[in-house]
Amino acid sequence: MRLALVVGLLGAVLAVLLWHKLLPRLPTDVRRDLFLDGERVTLVSGFQGHTQLETWADTSASTARDPVNPDRDDVALLVPRAGELRWDVGADRPGTLRLGVARLAAGPAADSAPCELVVTVDGAPSRVQLPAAPAEAGLPEGFLREGPAERLQIELPHGAQVVDVALRGSGGYALLLSPHVDLAPQPVLADELVATVDRETRLLPRVT
């Protein structure tokens, strides 16, 4: 009798495990953007008077100053050429860190002052030099313009806890272009795919 009870319990446990394994699952990937992850970003140095990152579009507010199509894919973040920030990503699965960088040149003269971007992921640094900005005749002095961009991609086979981003230059500003982490897909139970919306905003009036 006791043996039959044990066998029955083991069978029930096995049936529950098999049922859970057979439940429908959907692979979900996650994109983490530095700009949208403000609570996990610390401005370490060089950002005097600022407590959060600002975008180039918000600061320039001029199509003449920032003539690129406003529907561009990149979100350009203003960073001092001697600035440093820390992003507590806390990723627990593999992924890829992607970002671009460009200098903001002032006036019509060329800008080739040395400036290096150093991205350190959990203690492992990657470096890239900012491309020089060629001269553009006819611009007023002090007019800020975006120079050519350089792209950086870092594989994160074990995820990433902390990402340090530092610019090694002097004077002026640069742009970080859409720094983000694409995390590998992870199977999630279909019933657990629930989105919590804290605030609902109606973009269009009620249509009747």
GULO-85966 format. One record per residue: residue in three letters; chain; x, y, z of N, C-alpha, C, CB in turn. Coordinates in nm, 2 decimals, padded with zeros to 4 digits. Glycine has a CB too. Layout:
# residues N
REC   residuo   cadena      nxx      nyy      nzz     caxx     cayy     cazz      cxx      cyy      czz     cbxx     cbyy     cbzz
REC       ALA        A        X        Y        Z        X        Y        Z        X        Y        Z        X        Y        Z
...
This chain:
# residues 208
REC   residuo   cadena      nxx      nyy      nzz     caxx     cayy     cazz      cxx      cyy      czz     cbxx     cbyy     cbzz
REC       MET        A    00.08   -00.12    00.00    00.00    00.00    00.00    00.09    00.13    00.00   -00.09    00.00    00.12
REC       ARG        A    00.19    00.12    00.09    00.28    00.24    00.10    00.35    00.26   -00.03    00.37    00.22    00.21
REC       LEU        A    00.40    00.15   -00.09    00.47    00.16   -00.22    00.38    00.22   -00.33    00.52    00.02   -00.26
REC       ALA        A    00.26    00.18   -00.33    00.16    00.23   -00.43    00.14    00.38   -00.41    00.03    00.15   -00.42
REC       LEU        A    00.13    00.42   -00.28    00.12    00.56   -00.26    00.24    00.64   -00.31    00.10    00.59   -00.11
REC       VAL        A    00.36    00.59   -00.28    00.48    00.66   -00.32    00.48    00.67   -00.47    00.61    00.59   -00.27
REC       VAL        A    00.45    00.56   -00.54    00.45    00.56   -00.69    00.35    00.66   -00.74    00.42    00.42   -00.74
REC       GLY        A    00.23    00.66   -00.68    00.13    00.75   -00.72    00.17    00.90   -00.71    00.00    00.73   -00.64
REC       LEU        A    00.24    00.93   -00.59    00.29    01.07   -00.57    00.40    01.10   -00.68    00.34    01.08   -00.43
REC       LEU        A    00.49    01.01   -00.70    00.59    01.04   -00.80    00.53    01.06   -00.94    00.69    00.92   -00.80
REC       GLY        A    00.43    00.98   -00.97    00.37    00.99   -01.10    00.30    01.13   -01.11    00.27    00.88   -01.12
REC       ALA        A    00.23    01.17   -01.00    00.17    01.30   -01.01    00.27    01.42   -01.02    00.09    01.33   -00.88
REC       VAL        A    00.38    01.41   -00.95    00.48    01.51   -00.96    00.54    01.51   -01.11    00.60    01.49   -00.86
REC       LEU        A    00.57    01.39   -01.16    00.62    01.39   -01.30    00.52    01.44   -01.40    00.65    01.24   -01.33
REC       ALA        A    00.39    01.42   -01.38    00.29    01.47   -01.47    00.28    01.62   -01.46    00.15    01.41   -01.43
REC       VAL        A    00.30    01.68   -01.34    00.30    01.83   -01.33    00.42    01.89   -01.40    00.30    01.87   -01.18
REC       LEU        A    00.53    01.82   -01.38    00.66    01.87   -01.45    00.64    01.87   -01.60    00.78    01.79   -01.40
REC       LEU        A    00.59    01.76   -01.65    00.58    01.74   -01.79    00.47    01.85   -01.84    00.53    01.60   -01.83
REC       TRP        A    00.37    01.87   -01.77    00.27    01.96   -01.81    00.33    02.10   -01.82    00.15    01.96   -01.71
REC       HIS        A    00.41    02.14   -01.72    00.47    02.27   -01.71    00.57    02.28   -01.83    00.55    02.29   -01.58
REC       LYS        A    00.64    02.18   -01.86    00.74    02.18   -01.97    00.66    02.20   -02.11    00.82    02.06   -01.98
REC       LEU        A    00.55    02.14   -02.12    00.47    02.15   -02.25    00.39    02.27   -02.26    00.38    02.03   -02.26
REC       LEU        A    00.38    02.36   -02.16    00.31    02.48   -02.18    00.37    02.57   -02.29    00.30    02.56   -02.04
REC       PRO        A    00.29    02.64   -02.36    00.34    02.72   -02.47    00.44    02.84   -02.42    00.23    02.79   -02.55
REC       ARG        A    00.55    02.85   -02.48    00.65    02.95   -02.45    00.68    03.03   -02.57    00.78    02.89   -02.38
REC       LEU        A    00.71    03.16   -02.55    00.75    03.25   -02.66    00.88    03.31   -02.63    00.64    03.36   -02.68
REC       PRO        A    00.97    03.31   -02.74    01.11    03.37   -02.72    01.09    03.52   -02.72    01.21    03.32   -02.83
REC       THR        A    01.14    03.59   -02.61    01.13    03.73   -02.60    01.27    03.79   -02.59    01.04    03.77   -02.48
REC       ASP        A    01.30    03.88   -02.68    01.43    03.95   -02.67    01.40    04.09   -02.60    01.49    03.97   -02.81
REC       VAL        A    01.50    04.15   -02.54    01.49    04.27   -02.47    01.59    04.37   -02.52    01.50    04.25   -02.32
REC       ARG        A    01.55    04.49   -02.54    01.65    04.60   -02.57    01.65    04.70   -02.46    01.61    04.67   -02.71
REC       ARG        A    01.77    04.72   -02.41    01.78    04.82   -02.30    01.86    04.94   -02.35    01.86    04.75   -02.18
REC       ASP        A    01.79    05.06   -02.35    01.85    05.18   -02.39    01.90    05.26   -02.28    01.75    05.26   -02.47
REC       LEU        A    02.03    05.31   -02.29    02.09    05.39   -02.18    02.00    05.51   -02.15    02.23    05.43   -02.22
REC       PHE        A    01.95    05.58   -02.25    01.87    05.71   -02.23    01.75    05.68   -02.15    01.84    05.77   -02.37
REC       LEU        A    01.68    05.57   -02.18    01.56    05.53   -02.11    01.58    05.46   -01.98    01.47    05.45   -02.20
REC       ASP        A    01.70    05.43   -01.95    01.74    05.36   -01.82    01.80    05.46   -01.72    01.83    05.24   -01.85
REC       GLY        A    01.74    05.58   -01.72    01.80    05.69   -01.64    01.83    05.66   -01.49    01.72    05.81   -01.65
REC       GLU        A    01.74    05.58   -01.43    01.75    05.55   -01.29    01.88    05.46   -01.26    01.63    05.47   -01.24
REC       ARG        A    01.93    05.40   -01.37    02.05    05.32   -01.35    02.18    05.38   -01.41    02.03    05.18   -01.42
REC       VAL        A    02.17    05.51   -01.45    02.28    05.58   -01.50    02.33    05.69   -01.40    02.24    05.65   -01.64
REC       THR        A    02.46    05.69   -01.38    02.52    05.78   -01.29    02.62    05.87   -01.37    02.60    05.71   -01.17
REC       LEU        A    02.61    06.00   -01.37    02.70    06.09   -01.43    02.82    06.11   -01.34    02.63    06.23   -01.47
REC       VAL        A    02.93    06.05   -01.37    03.04    06.04   -01.28    03.12    06.17   -01.28    03.14    05.92   -01.32
REC       SER        A    03.16    06.22   -01.39    03.24    06.34   -01.40    03.22    06.41   -01.53    03.39    06.31   -01.38
REC       GLY        A    03.25    06.55   -01.53    03.24    06.63   -01.65    03.11    06.69   -01.68    03.29    06.54   -01.76
REC       PHE        A    03.00    06.65   -01.61    02.87    06.70   -01.64    02.83    06.81   -01.54    02.77    06.58   -01.63
REC       GLN        A    02.91    06.91   -01.52    02.89    07.01   -01.42    02.75    07.08   -01.45    03.00    07.11   -01.42
REC       GLY        A    02.67    07.08   -01.34    02.54    07.15   -01.35    02.43    07.07   -01.41    02.56    07.27   -01.43
REC       HIS        A    02.46    06.94   -01.44    02.36    06.85   -01.50    02.34    06.73   -01.42    02.40    06.81   -01.65
REC       THR        A    02.22    06.69   -01.40    02.19    06.57   -01.32    02.14    06.45   -01.41    02.09    06.60   -01.22
REC       GLN        A    02.11    06.48   -01.54    02.07    06.37   -01.63    02.11    06.41   -01.77    01.91    06.36   -01.62
REC       LEU        A    02.11    06.30   -01.85    02.16    06.32   -01.99    02.06    06.40   -02.07    02.18    06.18   -02.05
REC       GLU        A    02.11    06.48   -02.17    02.02    06.55   -02.26    02.05    06.51   -02.40    02.05    06.71   -02.24
REC       THR        A    01.95    06.52   -02.48    01.97    06.49   -02.62    02.01    06.61   -02.70    01.84    06.43   -02.68
REC       TRP        A    02.08    06.58   -02.81    02.12    06.69   -02.90    02.00    06.76   -02.96    02.21    06.64   -03.01
REC       ALA        A    01.90    06.69   -02.99    01.78    06.75   -03.05    01.71    06.84   -02.96    01.68    06.64   -03.10
REC       ASP        A    01.70    06.80   -02.83    01.64    06.89   -02.73    01.72    07.02   -02.71    01.62    06.82   -02.60
REC       THR        A    01.85    07.01   -02.71    01.94    07.12   -02.69    01.95    07.21   -02.81    02.07    07.08   -02.65
REC       SER        A    01.96    07.16   -02.93    01.98    07.24   -03.04    01.84    07.31   -03.08    02.03    07.16   -03.16
REC       ALA        A    01.73    07.23   -03.08    01.60    07.28   -03.11    01.60    07.37   -03.24    01.55    07.37   -03.00
REC       SER        A    01.68    07.33   -03.34    01.69    07.40   -03.46    01.73    07.31   -03.58    01.80    07.52   -03.45
REC       THR        A    01.65    07.31   -03.68    01.68    07.23   -03.80    01.80    07.28   -03.87    01.56    07.22   -03.89
REC       ALA        A    01.83    07.41   -03.85    01.96    07.46   -03.91    02.08    07.41   -03.84    01.95    07.61   -03.91
REC       ARG        A    02.07    07.40   -03.70    02.18    07.35   -03.62    02.19    07.20   -03.63    02.16    07.40   -03.48
REC       ASP        A    02.08    07.13   -03.64    02.08    06.99   -03.65    02.00    06.95   -03.77    02.03    06.92   -03.52
REC       PRO        A    02.06    06.95   -03.89    01.98    06.94   -04.01    01.94    06.80   -04.05    02.05    07.00   -04.12
REC       VAL        A    01.99    06.70   -03.97    01.96    06.56   -04.00    01.81    06.54   -03.98    02.04    06.46   -03.91
REC       ASN        A    01.75    06.45   -04.07    01.61    06.41   -04.06    01.57    06.38   -03.92    01.58    06.29   -04.15
REC       PRO        A    01.46    06.45   -03.86    01.43    06.42   -03.72    01.38    06.28   -03.70    01.32    06.51   -03.68
REC       ASP        A    01.35    06.20   -03.81    01.31    06.06   -03.79    01.43    05.97   -03.79    01.22    06.03   -03.90
REC       ARG        A    01.55    06.02   -03.77    01.67    05.94   -03.77    01.66    05.83   -03.67    01.80    06.03   -03.75
REC       ASP        A    01.73    05.72   -03.69    01.72    05.61   -03.60    01.80    05.64   -03.47    01.78    05.48   -03.66
REC       ASP        A    01.90    05.72   -03.47    01.99    05.74   -03.36    01.93    05.84   -03.26    02.12    05.78   -03.40
REC       VAL        A    01.94    05.82   -03.13    01.92    05.92   -03.03    02.06    05.97   -02.99    01.84    05.86   -02.91
REC       ALA        A    02.08    06.10   -03.02    02.21    06.16   -03.00    02.22    06.22   -02.86    02.25    06.26   -03.10
REC       LEU        A    02.30    06.17   -02.77    02.31    06.22   -02.63    02.44    06.31   -02.62    02.32    06.10   -02.53
REC       LEU        A    02.42    06.42   -02.56    02.53    06.52   -02.54    02.62    06.47   -02.42    02.48    06.66   -02.51
REC       VAL        A    02.75    06.46   -02.45    02.85    06.42   -02.35    02.97    06.51   -02.36    02.88    06.27   -02.36
REC       PRO        A    03.02    06.57   -02.25    03.15    06.64   -02.26    03.26    06.55   -02.31    03.18    06.70   -02.12
REC       ARG        A    03.35    06.61   -02.38    03.47    06.54   -02.43    03.56    06.49   -02.32    03.55    06.62   -02.53
REC       ALA        A    03.53    06.54   -02.20    03.61    06.49   -02.08    03.51    06.44   -01.98    03.70    06.60   -02.02
REC       GLY        A    03.40    06.37   -02.03    03.30    06.32   -01.94    03.30    06.17   -01.92    03.16    06.36   -01.99
REC       GLU        A    03.24    06.13   -01.81    03.23    05.99   -01.78    03.10    05.96   -01.71    03.35    05.94   -01.69
REC       LEU        A    03.04    05.84   -01.75    02.92    05.80   -01.69    02.92    05.65   -01.66    02.80    05.84   -01.77
REC       ARG        A    02.84    05.60   -01.58    02.83    05.46   -01.54    02.69    05.41   -01.56    02.88    05.43   -01.40
REC       TRP        A    02.67    05.30   -01.62    02.54    05.24   -01.65    02.54    05.10   -01.58    02.51    05.22   -01.80
REC       ASP        A    02.45    05.09   -01.48    02.43    04.96   -01.41    02.33    04.88   -01.48    02.39    04.98   -01.26
REC       VAL        A    02.38    04.81   -01.58    02.29    04.73   -01.67    02.23    04.61   -01.60    02.37    04.68   -01.80
REC       GLY        A    02.31    04.54   -01.53    02.26    04.42   -01.46    02.19    04.32   -01.54    02.16    04.47   -01.36
REC       ALA        A    02.25    04.29   -01.66    02.20    04.19   -01.76    02.24    04.05   -01.71    02.25    04.22   -01.90
REC       ASP        A    02.15    03.96   -01.70    02.17    03.83   -01.66    02.18    03.72   -01.77    02.07    03.79   -01.55
REC       ARG        A    02.19    03.77   -01.89    02.19    03.68   -02.01    02.28    03.74   -02.12    02.05    03.64   -02.06
REC       PRO        A    02.32    03.66   -02.21    02.41    03.72   -02.32    02.34    03.83   -02.40    02.45    03.61   -02.42
REC       GLY        A    02.42    03.91   -02.46    02.37    04.02   -02.54    02.48    04.09   -02.62    02.29    04.12   -02.46
REC       THR        A    02.44    04.20   -02.68    02.54    04.28   -02.76    02.52    04.43   -02.73    02.52    04.26   -02.91
REC       LEU        A    02.62    04.49   -02.69    02.62    04.64   -02.67    02.66    04.71   -02.80    02.72    04.68   -02.55
REC       ARG        A    02.57    04.80   -02.84    02.59    04.88   -02.96    02.58    05.03   -02.93    02.49    04.83   -03.07
REC       LEU        A    02.67    05.11   -02.99    02.66    05.25   -02.98    02.74    05.31   -03.09    02.70    05.30   -02.84
REC       GLY        A    02.72    05.44   -03.11    02.80    05.52   -03.20    02.85    05.64   -03.13    02.73    05.56   -03.33
REC       VAL        A    02.95    05.71   -03.18    03.01    05.83   -03.12    03.05    05.93   -03.23    03.12    05.80   -03.03
REC       ALA        A    03.03    06.05   -03.21    03.07    06.16   -03.30    03.10    06.28   -03.22    02.96    06.19   -03.41
REC       ARG        A    03.19    06.37   -03.28    03.22    06.49   -03.21    03.13    06.60   -03.26    03.37    06.53   -03.23
REC       LEU        A    03.11    06.70   -03.17    03.04    06.82   -03.21    03.15    06.93   -03.24    02.94    06.87   -03.10
REC       ALA        A    03.16    06.97   -03.36    03.26    07.07   -03.40    03.19    07.21   -03.40    03.31    07.04   -03.55
REC       ALA        A    03.27    07.31   -03.37    03.22    07.45   -03.36    03.28    07.53   -03.47    03.26    07.51   -03.22
REC       GLY        A    03.19    07.60   -03.54    03.24    07.69   -03.65    03.28    07.62   -03.77    03.35    07.77   -03.59
REC       PRO        A    03.33    07.70   -03.87    03.37    07.64   -04.00    03.50    07.57   -04.00    03.37    07.75   -04.10
REC       ALA        A    03.58    07.58   -03.90    03.72    07.52   -03.91    03.71    07.37   -03.88    03.81    07.58   -03.80
REC       ALA        A    03.80    07.30   -03.94    03.81    07.15   -03.91    03.84    07.13   -03.76    03.92    07.09   -04.00
REC       ASP        A    03.80    07.01   -03.71    03.82    06.97   -03.57    03.88    06.84   -03.57    03.69    06.98   -03.49
REC       SER        A    04.01    06.83   -03.54    04.08    06.70   -03.53    04.15    06.68   -03.40    04.18    06.68   -03.65
REC       ALA        A    04.10    06.75   -03.30    04.16    06.74   -03.17    04.15    06.60   -03.12    04.10    06.84   -03.07
REC       PRO        A    04.25    06.54   -03.06    04.25    06.40   -03.01    04.13    06.38   -02.91    04.38    06.36   -02.95
REC       CYS        A    04.06    06.27   -02.93    03.95    06.24   -02.84    03.92    06.09   -02.86    03.82    06.32   -02.86
REC       GLU        A    03.92    06.02   -02.75    03.90    05.87   -02.75    03.78    05.84   -02.66    04.03    05.80   -02.70
REC       LEU        A    03.70    05.74   -02.71    03.59    05.68   -02.64    03.64    05.55   -02.58    03.47    05.66   -02.73
REC       VAL        A    03.62    05.54   -02.45    03.66    05.41   -02.38    03.53    05.36   -02.31    03.77    05.44   -02.27
REC       VAL        A    03.50    05.24   -02.36    03.38    05.17   -02.30    03.43    05.05   -02.23    03.28    05.13   -02.41
REC       THR        A    03.41    05.04   -02.10    03.46    04.93   -02.01    03.34    04.85   -01.96    03.54    04.99   -01.90
REC       VAL        A    03.34    04.73   -02.00    03.23    04.64   -01.96    03.28    04.54   -01.85    03.17    04.56   -02.08
REC       ASP        A    03.24    04.55   -01.73    03.28    04.46   -01.62    03.43    04.45   -01.62    03.22    04.32   -01.64
REC       GLY        A    03.50    04.57   -01.63    03.65    04.57   -01.62    03.72    04.55   -01.75    03.69    04.48   -01.53
REC       ALA        A    03.66    04.52   -01.86    03.73    04.50   -01.99    03.70    04.62   -02.08    03.68    04.36   -02.06
REC       PRO        A    03.81    04.69   -02.11    03.79    04.82   -02.19    03.80    04.79   -02.34    03.90    04.92   -02.15
REC       SER        A    03.72    04.87   -02.41    03.73    04.88   -02.56    03.74    05.02   -02.60    03.60    04.82   -02.63
REC       ARG        A    03.82    05.05   -02.70    03.86    05.19   -02.73    03.83    05.22   -02.88    04.00    05.22   -02.70
REC       VAL        A    03.79    05.34   -02.91    03.77    05.39   -03.04    03.80    05.54   -03.05    03.63    05.36   -03.09
REC       GLN        A    03.87    05.58   -03.15    03.90    05.72   -03.17    03.79    05.79   -03.24    04.03    05.74   -03.25
REC       LEU        A    03.75    05.91   -03.20    03.65    05.99   -03.27    03.70    06.04   -03.40    03.60    06.11   -03.18
REC       PRO        A    03.63    06.02   -03.51    03.67    06.07   -03.64    03.68    06.23   -03.64    03.58    06.03   -03.75
REC       ALA        A    03.77    06.28   -03.72    03.79    06.42   -03.73    03.67    06.48   -03.81    03.92    06.46   -03.80
REC       ALA        A    03.63    06.60   -03.77    03.53    06.67   -03.85    03.59    06.76   -03.95    03.43    06.75   -03.75
REC       PRO        A    03.56    06.75   -04.08    03.62    06.83   -04.18    03.57    06.98   -04.17    03.59    06.78   -04.32
REC       ALA        A    03.64    07.07   -04.23    03.60    07.21   -04.24    03.47    07.23   -04.32    03.71    07.30   -04.29
REC       GLU        A    03.39    07.32   -04.28    03.27    07.36   -04.36    03.26    07.51   -04.37    03.14    07.30   -04.29
REC       ALA        A    03.31    07.56   -04.49    03.31    07.70   -04.51    03.17    07.76   -04.51    03.38    07.73   -04.65
REC       GLY        A    03.17    07.89   -04.46    03.05    07.97   -04.46    02.97    07.96   -04.33    02.96    07.92   -04.57
REC       LEU        A    03.01    07.88   -04.24    02.93    07.87   -04.11    02.98    07.98   -04.02    02.95    07.73   -04.05
REC       PRO        A    02.89    08.03   -03.93    02.93    08.13   -03.84    03.01    08.07   -03.73    02.81    08.20   -03.77
REC       GLU        A    03.10    08.15   -03.66    03.18    08.11   -03.55    03.09    08.06   -03.44    03.27    08.22   -03.50
REC       GLY        A    03.13    07.94   -03.38    03.06    07.89   -03.27    02.94    07.80   -03.31    03.01    08.00   -03.18
REC       PHE        A    02.91    07.80   -03.44    02.80    07.71   -03.48    02.83    07.57   -03.46    02.76    07.74   -03.63
REC       LEU        A    02.75    07.49   -03.38    02.78    07.35   -03.36    02.73    07.26   -03.46    02.73    07.31   -03.22
REC       ARG        A    02.81    07.16   -03.50    02.77    07.07   -03.61    02.82    06.93   -03.58    02.82    07.12   -03.75
REC       GLU        A    02.75    06.83   -03.62    02.78    06.69   -03.59    02.88    06.64   -03.69    02.65    06.61   -03.59
REC       GLY        A    02.99    06.58   -03.64    03.09    06.53   -03.73    03.06    06.38   -03.77    03.23    06.54   -03.67
REC       PRO        A    03.15    06.32   -03.85    03.13    06.18   -03.88    03.12    06.09   -03.76    03.24    06.13   -03.98
REC       ALA        A    03.05    05.98   -03.77    03.04    05.89   -03.66    03.12    05.76   -03.67    02.89    05.85   -03.64
REC       GLU        A    03.16    05.71   -03.56    03.23    05.58   -03.55    03.14    05.49   -03.47    03.37    05.59   -03.49
REC       ARG        A    03.13    05.36   -03.51    03.04    05.26   -03.44    03.12    05.16   -03.36    02.95    05.19   -03.54
REC       LEU        A    03.06    05.12   -03.25    03.13    05.02   -03.16    03.03    04.92   -03.13    03.19    05.09   -03.04
REC       GLN        A    03.07    04.79   -03.14    02.99    04.68   -03.10    03.07    04.58   -03.01    02.93    04.60   -03.23
REC       ILE        A    03.01    04.55   -02.90    03.08    04.47   -02.80    02.99    04.35   -02.77    03.12    04.54   -02.67
REC       GLU        A    03.04    04.23   -02.79    02.96    04.11   -02.75    02.97    04.08   -02.60    03.01    03.98   -02.83
REC       LEU        A    02.86    04.04   -02.54    02.85    04.02   -02.40    02.80    03.87   -02.38    02.75    04.12   -02.33
REC       PRO        A    02.90    03.78   -02.39    02.86    03.64   -02.39    02.80    03.60   -02.25    02.97    03.55   -02.42
REC       HIS        A    02.83    03.67   -02.14    02.79    03.64   -02.01    02.70    03.75   -01.95    02.91    03.61   -01.92
REC       GLY        A    02.65    03.83   -02.04    02.57    03.95   -01.99    02.67    04.06   -01.95    02.48    03.90   -01.87
REC       ALA        A    02.61    04.15   -01.87    02.70    04.27   -01.83    02.63    04.33   -01.70    02.71    04.37   -01.94
REC       GLN        A    02.71    04.35   -01.60    02.66    04.42   -01.48    02.68    04.57   -01.49    02.73    04.36   -01.36
REC       VAL        A    02.80    04.61   -01.52    02.83    04.75   -01.52    02.90    04.79   -01.65    02.92    04.79   -01.40
REC       VAL        A    02.86    04.90   -01.71    02.92    04.96   -01.83    02.96    05.10   -01.80    02.82    04.95   -01.95
REC       ASP        A    03.09    05.12   -01.81    03.15    05.26   -01.79    03.18    05.32   -01.93    03.28    05.25   -01.70
REC       VAL        A    03.13    05.44   -01.95    03.16    05.51   -02.08    03.23    05.64   -02.04    03.02    05.54   -02.15
REC       ALA        A    03.35    05.65   -02.10    03.43    05.77   -02.08    03.49    05.83   -02.21    03.55    05.74   -01.98
REC       LEU        A    03.49    05.96   -02.21    03.56    06.03   -02.33    03.69    06.09   -02.28    03.46    06.14   -02.39
REC       ARG        A    03.79    06.06   -02.35    03.93    06.12   -02.31    03.97    06.22   -02.41    04.03    06.00   -02.31
REC       GLY        A    03.92    06.34   -02.38    03.96    06.46   -02.47    03.96    06.58   -02.38    03.86    06.47   -02.59
REC       SER        A    03.95    06.70   -02.45    03.95    06.82   -02.37    03.87    06.93   -02.45    04.09    06.87   -02.34
REC       GLY        A    03.78    07.00   -02.38    03.70    07.10   -02.44    03.60    07.06   -02.54    03.80    07.20   -02.51
REC       GLY        A    03.48    07.11   -02.53    03.38    07.08   -02.63    03.29    06.96   -02.59    03.44    07.06   -02.76
REC       TYR        A    03.21    06.92   -02.68    03.11    06.81   -02.66    03.13    06.71   -02.77    02.97    06.86   -02.65
REC       ALA        A    03.08    06.59   -02.74    03.06    06.48   -02.83    02.92    06.43   -02.82    03.17    06.37   -02.81
REC       LEU        A    02.89    06.33   -02.91    02.75    06.27   -02.91    02.77    06.12   -02.90    02.68    06.31   -03.03
REC       LEU        A    02.69    06.06   -02.80    02.68    05.92   -02.80    02.55    05.88   -02.88    02.67    05.86   -02.65
REC       LEU        A    02.56    05.80   -02.97    02.45    05.77   -03.06    02.39    05.63   -03.02    02.50    05.76   -03.21
REC       SER        A    02.27    05.64   -02.97    02.18    05.53   -02.93    02.26    05.42   -02.86    02.12    05.47   -03.06
REC       PRO        A    02.32    05.44   -02.75    02.39    05.33   -02.67    02.28    05.24   -02.62    02.48    05.39   -02.56
REC       HIS        A    02.29    05.11   -02.65    02.19    05.02   -02.61    02.24    04.88   -02.60    02.06    05.03   -02.70
REC       VAL        A    02.17    04.79   -02.53    02.21    04.65   -02.52    02.09    04.57   -02.57    02.25    04.61   -02.38
REC       ASP        A    02.12    04.48   -02.67    02.02    04.38   -02.72    02.05    04.25   -02.65    02.03    04.37   -02.88
REC       LEU        A    01.96    04.21   -02.57    01.97    04.09   -02.49    01.92    03.97   -02.57    01.90    04.09   -02.36
REC       ALA        A    01.98    03.85   -02.55    01.94    03.73   -02.63    01.80    03.69   -02.59    02.04    03.62   -02.60
REC       PRO        A    01.72    03.63   -02.68    01.59    03.58   -02.66    01.58    03.49   -02.54    01.52    03.52   -02.78
REC       GLN        A    01.48    03.49   -02.46    01.46    03.40   -02.35    01.32    03.35   -02.35    01.49    03.48   -02.21
REC       PRO        A    01.30    03.22   -02.35    01.16    03.17   -02.35    01.08    03.21   -02.23    01.16    03.01   -02.36
REC       VAL        A    00.96    03.26   -02.25    00.87    03.31   -02.14    00.73    03.24   -02.16    00.86    03.46   -02.14
REC       LEU        A    00.67    03.20   -02.06    00.54    03.14   -02.07    00.44    03.25   -02.13    00.49    03.10   -01.93
REC       ALA        A    00.36    03.20   -02.22    00.27    03.29   -02.28    00.18    03.36   -02.18    00.18    03.21   -02.38
REC       ASP        A    00.14    03.29   -02.08    00.05    03.35   -01.98    00.12    03.46   -01.90    00.00    03.24   -01.88
REC       GLU        A    00.25    03.46   -01.90    00.33    03.56   -01.82    00.36    03.69   -01.90    00.45    03.50   -01.77
REC       LEU        A    00.32    03.69   -02.03    00.35    03.81   -02.11    00.24    03.91   -02.08    00.35    03.77   -02.26
REC       VAL        A    00.25    03.98   -01.97    00.16    04.08   -01.93    00.23    04.22   -01.92    00.09    04.04   -01.79
REC       ALA        A    00.17    04.32   -01.98    00.23    04.45   -01.97    00.15    04.54   -01.87    00.23    04.52   -02.12
REC       THR        A    00.22    04.60   -01.78    00.16    04.69   -01.68    00.17    04.83   -01.73    00.22    04.67   -01.54
REC       VAL        A    00.06    04.90   -01.75    00.06    05.04   -01.79    00.02    05.13   -01.67   -00.03    05.06   -01.91
REC       ASP        A    00.12    05.21   -01.63    00.09    05.30   -01.52    00.00    05.41   -01.55    00.22    05.35   -01.46
REC       ARG        A    00.01    05.46   -01.68   -00.07    05.57   -01.72   -00.12    05.55   -01.86    00.01    05.70   -01.71
REC       GLU        A   -00.25    05.59   -01.88   -00.30    05.57   -02.02   -00.34    05.71   -02.07   -00.43    05.49   -02.01
REC       THR        A   -00.29    05.74   -02.19   -00.31    05.87   -02.26   -00.38    05.85   -02.39   -00.18    05.95   -02.28
REC       ARG        A   -00.49    05.91   -02.41   -00.56    05.90   -02.54   -00.50    06.00   -02.64   -00.72    05.93   -02.52
REC       LEU        A   -00.45    05.95   -02.75   -00.38    06.03   -02.85   -00.48    06.10   -02.94   -00.28    05.95   -02.92
REC       LEU        A   -00.60    06.03   -02.96   -00.70    06.08   -03.05   -00.83    06.09   -02.97   -00.72    05.99   -03.17
REC       PRO        A   -00.92    06.19   -03.01   -01.05    06.19   -02.94   -01.13    06.07   -02.98   -01.12    06.32   -02.98
REC       ARG        A   -01.23    06.04   -02.90   -01.32    05.93   -02.92   -01.39    05.94   -03.06   -01.42    05.91   -02.81
REC       VAL        A   -01.38    05.84   -03.14   -01.44    05.84   -03.27   -01.57    05.77   -03.27   -01.34    05.78   -03.38
REC       THR        A   -01.68    05.83   -03.32   -01.81    05.77   -03.32   -01.86    05.76   -03.47   -01.91    05.85   -03.23
